[in-house]
Amino acid sequence: MHFSRAAAVSAPVLAAMLSLPGCSSADPATPVARVSLTPSATRVALGTPIELTYRFEVAAGASIAGDYTVFMHVETPDGTRLWGDDHAPPIPTSQWKPGQKIEYTRIRFVPPVAHLGEAVTRVGLYKGNERLPLDTSDGADKGSPSRSYRVGQLQLTPQQNAVTVTFARGWYHVEFPPSDPAVTWQWSQKTSTLSFKNPRRDATLWIEYDARPDLMGGPAQQVSASSNEKVIATWTTETTERTLKRFPITAAQFGTADVVTLTLAVDRTFVPAKAGRGSADTRELGIRVYHAFVELR
């Protein structure tokens, strides 16, 4: 067998090439923490909620200057991003101490992405364009040059026997951020309705929403959910953060009609154009709803 002189590279030369900056596939930086992600289920249907438990074990001697954001990306096996869960950890990273364990759970809805089957979950910490070095619980992704660490996988499945919830009356058009079309929402008016086929059994109503109490002034905004003209749940919007509420509903509260009409009402609305923030939006807005889901019990 013949090799050309141009193709032949000696072992010492090859080793030298791999030691040059940009040629190494490993991250030489010391991990600041070990990360793991535990989902409530590894098989999850599109459009349904999933609990995600994050755990960071801060390395001995680690010190983090500044507050970093956690990212969680769900990707296809070939690396195409499907959806994510970027968020600030409950304890800012600048307050993390060596040996400390930070663990918390978030509930997210799996969006109706155009992918079924295996999906990879990745986690990291970033601030601007900077990412911190981490280690994974099994050590498999230690030294990742991209500092995006594989922490598990999910099996995405179609919904089975789903209760389809329709945003019926009193809603503005669907909106989404240009940066992530998988995230959608609809603003409510003072009174809005959701409708769905009567499951004729006990269920749990999930509503993921946010609000702008900071733009209203005065007392906190009150929200109520009613079925058959009877209030089944009330709550107060106290934060601008996305919030998930869940309420048990009995079969009797759904009534006997084939279609259930659930009414959401707010006691106060706001108009962005009148809030003094430079907005030209003249709509009268209540709360912004990302997901409404009925889970059978």
Secondary structure, DSSP 4 states (H G I P E B T S, - for coil): ----TTT---HHHHHHHHTSTTT-SS--SPPSEEEEEEES-SEEETTSEEEEEEEEEEPTT----S--EEEEEEE-TTS-EEEE--B--SS-GGG--TT-EEEEEEEEEPP--S--EEEEEEEEEEETTEE---EETTSTTTT-TT--EEEEEEEEE--SS-B--EE-SSBPPPB--TT-TT--BEEB-SEEEEEEE---S-EEEEEEEE--GGGT-SSPEEEEEEETTEEEEEEEE--SS-EEEEEEE-HHHH-SSSEEEEEEEES--B-GGGTTSS------B--EEEEEEEEE-
